[in-house]
Amino acid sequence: MKRRTFLKHGVGLSAGLLTAGLPRLARLAHAVEAKWRTFEVVTRVEPAALSGVTRVWVPVPLMTDTDYFKRLGDSWKGNAGTAKLQRDERYDAGFVYAEWPASEKAPLLEIVSRFSTRDRVVDVSKPPAGGARQEDAATLKKFLEPTQLIPTSGIVLETSQQIVKGETTEVGKARAIYEWIVDNTFRDPKVKGCGLGDIRTMLETRYLGGKCADLNALYVGLARSASLPARDVYGVRVADSAEFKSLGKSGDISKAQHCRAEVYLTGYGWVPVDPADVRKVVLEEKPGGSIPLTDPQVTKARAKLFGAWEMNWLAYNYAHDVKLPGASDARPIPFLMYPQAETANERKDSLDPPSFKYTITSKELTG
C-alpha cells in the first residue's frame, strides 16, 4: 500500500472575555500581573501490536476560549487513511480521530497543538464586585447532573449534607467541601494513572485514597450534591511550577496528565479549585515521604488552591461518559484525558504509554 501523508490545520477560535469571573479590582490587578504564556504540545501516536483496523482518538485543547486560555489551533500529519477534528456533542470536547486499514503495519499520527494561557485568581474572600460573566442556565444544569461515576444521591448526598451543615452561603459550602477533602483524603501513589473517579465506591469503602481524577471528582460530586454546579477539567501539565516542585512537568509530559476542578459561585463565575494538588504537595514536595498539613508549603498550597491555579497546565475538556465515535467497543470511557486507541482485538491501555506507544512533549514558545 502506498502510504498517505496528510497535514491538517484546526481552526483557532476567537478569544473570550479575558477578564470574566474576577471582581473588578482583582481584574485590574490581574490584567497587569498575569502574563500570557504560549506553549506548543506535540502528541505522537504509534500504536503497536496491531490486528485489523486501528483507530485513535487524541484530545486537543479546550474548544472555547476562557479568561485564562486562548486556543491557537492544531495541526496534524501522519499516514492515516482518515484523520479529522471531531467534538463530543454534550461537552464540546475536541479530539482528533484517525483510522488506518488493516494493511497498514506502522500507523503514525503526530498532532501539534498551540495555546496561550495565564494564571487564574478569583478572590472569593471579598464580596463580588459585579462584572462576572453569567453562565447560561442550560450549562449550569448540566454541571449539576450525575454521571456514571459521579452520582449525586445516596452516600454522596448524605456526605455532602454533613459537610455543609450550618453553611448558608455558596462560598461557605464550596470552601467547606474543599477543606473536608484536604483533611480527609490522601494521595495514593499505587493508583494507576490519575485514578478512575469512582466516588461512590470511595465513600462506601471509606478508602479515601486516590489521585487527581479521584479526589477532584469527589469534590465535584459533593459540590453538585450541595446544589453547586461543578465540573472536572481534564488536562496535562506543560511546564515546571514556579512555586512547588511537585506541581509541574516539562519536556516529556507523557505521564503528566492532571485533572482539576471548578465550582460555579453566583457573582464570581467559575472558581478554580484543586484539593488533589494539596495532597500531592503533602506526599511529594519534599524528599522522604509525607509532610504534615501544618508544613508551610502545604499551608501555602492549601490557601492558594481554593480560588487560584498556576497555569503551567493545558486544559483539554470537561467531558464525562464519552462515547468514542467509530469505536468497535461501544462502552463509554469515564473521561477523555489520555490518547485512546483500539485494534480489531482490543482497546489499548491508555495508561501505559510504552505499550500503547505514544509520547507527549511540551515547550514554551517565546517572541
N, C-alpha and C positions, 0 to 999 in steps of 0.2 A: 504494500500500500504506500502510495506517495503521501508523505506527511504534509499536513496543512499547518501553516503558521498564520496566526491572526494577531491583530493589535486593535483593541477596542478602548474607547475613552468614555468613561461615565460622565454624567452631567453634574457639575458643581452647582449646588443650589444656592440661592441668594441668602445673604446673612440675615438673621432675625434681629430683633431689637437687642442691642449689645448690653443693655443695662437693665433688662426686665428682671423683676424679682428682688431688687435691692431697695432698701429705704433710701430716701432722697440724698441725705448727707453721705451715707455709705456709698451710693452710686457715684457721687462726685469724687470721693477719695479713690474708689475702685478704678474709675476711668483713668486716674493719674498713675496709680501704683501698679496695677495689674498689667503686665507686659504680655502682649500676644507672642506666642512662640509657634513656629511652623515645623512640622515633622513629616517624615516620609517613612512609611511602613511597607515592607515587602514580604508578601506571603508566597512561598514557593511550595507547591504540592506535587509530589511524585509518587502516587500510590503504588504499592508493591503487592506481591502475592496475588496476582490477578487471575480472574476467571470470568469470562464473559464480559458483558458491558460494564464499564467503570463510570461512576458518576461522583461528582464532588459538589459541595455547597460551602462556600467560603464567606464568612461575614465581612462586611465593609463598614466604614464609619457611619455614624448617625446620618440618616437621610434628610433630616430637618435641622437647620441651624438653631443655636440657642445663644444665651447671653455669654456663654463661656466657650463656644465651639463654632467653627466655621468650616464647612465642608469644601474641599478644593478639588474633589473628583478622584476617580480611579481609572487606571488603565491596566490592561492585561494582555498577555501573549502566551503562546504555547502551541500545542499540536492537537487540540481537541477538535472533534467534528462539529460540536456545538458549544458555544460559550456566550452567556448573556447575563446582564444585570437583572435581577428579579427582586420582588418585595413580598413580604408577608402581609396579607391584606389587613389583618386585625391590628398589628402593632407597627406597621410600616418599617419592618426590619429589612435592610438591604443585604443582599448576598449575590455573589457570582456563582451561577450554576454552569457546570461544564460536563460534557459527556464524551466518552471515547468508545468506539466499536471494539468488539472482542478481538479484532485483528491487531489492534494497537498494543504493542508489548512494552512500551516505555512512555506512558502518559506523563505530560508535563503541563503545569499551569503556573504562571507567575503573575501575581497581582501587585500593583504599586498603588498605594493609597496615600494621598496627601491631605493634611488638615492643619488648621491653626486653632490654638486653644489658649486659655489663660486661667489663672487661679480663680476660684469661686469663694465668695464670702457673703453670707446672708446673716446679718446681726439680728437675732430674734430676742436679744436681751432688751431691746428698745421697742416701743410701740411702732407699728408700721406707719411710715410717713406718707403712704399712698404712692401710686405710680407703678405698682407691680402689675405685670401682665396677668389678666384674668384668664384662667384656663376654661375651656368650654365645658359645659355640663356633661356631654357625652364622654369626654376623655376622663373626667373625674369619676364618673360612674364606672367606667371600665377598670380603673385602678382601685376600685373598692370591691371588685368581684373576686371570688375564689378561683384558683387554678388547681390543676391536678395535685400538685404537691404543696400548695399554699391554701389550705382551707381557712374559712373564717368562722366556723361553727365548732361545736363540741369543745374539746380541751383547749383549742386555740382561743376561742371566745372567752372561756372561763378564765384562762390565764391572763388574757388582756384586761378583763374586768377587774381582776385582783390588782394588777399593776397600776391601773389608772384610777383606782378608787380614791375619791377625795379631790381629784384634779378637775377643775372646772373650765379650763381653757385648752384650746388646741395645742398651744405651745407647751403647756404643762403636761399634757398627755403624751405628746411626742417625745419630750425630754425624759419623762418617767420610763417609757419603754426603752429608750436608748440606754439610760443608766442601769436598768434591770439587766439588759443583755450584757453590758460590760461587766457587771458584778457577778453574774450567774453562769456565763458560758466560758469556754476556753477554746483555744486553737489546738486542734489535734493534728500533729504532723503526720500521723499514719493514714489520714484520709486521702484518698486518691484525687489528684487534680484539685479542683476548688470545692469539691463536695457535690451533693445532689440537691439539697434544699428540701428534704422531706421533713417538714417541720412538725407534722402530727406525730410521726414516729419519735422525733427528738423529745417532744414533751411527754408522750405516753411512756417511753422507756426511762425518762429522766436522765438520759445521757445527752448533755448539752455541749458536747464537744463537736467540732467541725471546722470547716474553713469558710471562706468568704461567701460562697453560694449557699451555705447552711445558715450562718449567723446573720447575714443581712437579709436572707429570705425570712428568717424568723422575725426580724424587725418589721418587714413588710406585712407579714401575716398578722402580727399583733396590732400594728397600726390600723390596718384595714378593719380588723375586728372592733377597733375603737372608733370607727366611722371616720378615720383619717385616710384620704386617698394616699397611696404609697406605691412605689414601684422599684424593682431591681433595675440597675443599669449595668449591663454586661460589657466588659471591655478588656483591655490589656495595658499593663504598664509599659511606657515607652522611653523613660529616662530615669536617671538616678534622682533621688529625692534630695532637696536642699536642706531638709530638716531631720529625716530619720533614715538611718542606714537600711533598715528592713523594709522600707516602703517605696523602693524604686528598683528599676532594672533597665539597662540599656544594652545595645548591641543585639545579641541573640536573645529574643524575648519569647521563644517558642513555648516556654513553660511559665510565662509571667502573666497569665490571664488573671483578672481581678474583677469581681462583682462589687458594685457599690449600691447605695440606696438613696431614694429621695422621698420626702413626705411633703404633701401639699398643705400649707397653712394659710388660711384666709388673710389677705393683706400682704403676705410675704411672697407668695408663689411657691414654686418648688424649692424646697430647702434640702441641701446636701447633707447626708449623714453617712457614717461608716464605722459602726461599733466593731465590726470584724477586724478592721485595721488597728484598733486599740489593742485587741487581744493578740494581734501579730506582733506589735511592739513589745508586749509583755513577754512573749516567747522568744523572739528573735533579735531584739535590738542590741542586746549585749551578749558577749560570749559567756558560756557556762549555763545556759538554760534560763528558765523563767525569772523575771524580776517582779517585785511586788507592785500592786496598784498604786502604792504611795511613791514609787520611784519618780523623780522629776520628769523623766522622758515620757513615762506613761501618763502622768498628770497633764503634761503639755498636749499629748496626743488626744487625750480624753476631752479636754476643753476645746480643742480645735475641731475635732471631727463631728461635732454637732453644730452644723452651720457652715462648714468650710471644707473644700477639697483643694489639695495641691494638684494642679493639672499636669503632672508628668504621666499622663494616662489618656488612652484613647477609648472613647465610648462607642460601642457598636450599636446597641439597641436595648429595648425594654421587653423583649418578646418572651412569652411562655407557651408551652404546649405547641411547639412549632411543627407543622407538617411540612416535610421536605418534598416539594413538587417533583414528580418523576421518580420518586423512590419506589423500589420494589417492596421494601419494608414500610408498610403504611403507618406504623406506630409513630406518634409524635415524639420529638425529643423535648426534655423539660425546658431547655433554653438554648439559645444559639450564641455561644461564646467561642467555640473551637471550630476549626475546619471539620467538615463531615465528609465521609466517603463511603461508598459501597461498591462491591463487585457482585457478580451473579451469586456468589456463595454466602456473602456475609456483609454486615455493616462493620466498617473498620472501627477500631478503638481510638477515638479522637484524643484520649488522654495519654496516648503513648506515641509521641511524635516519631521516634526512631522506627517503629514497626509500620506506622502509617506512612512515614516518610514525608513529613512537612517541616518547614522551618519558617520562622517569622523573625525578621530583623527590623530594627528601627535606627533612625538617625535624625538629629535635629538639623534643619536647614537654616543657613544664615544668609544675610544680604537680601 
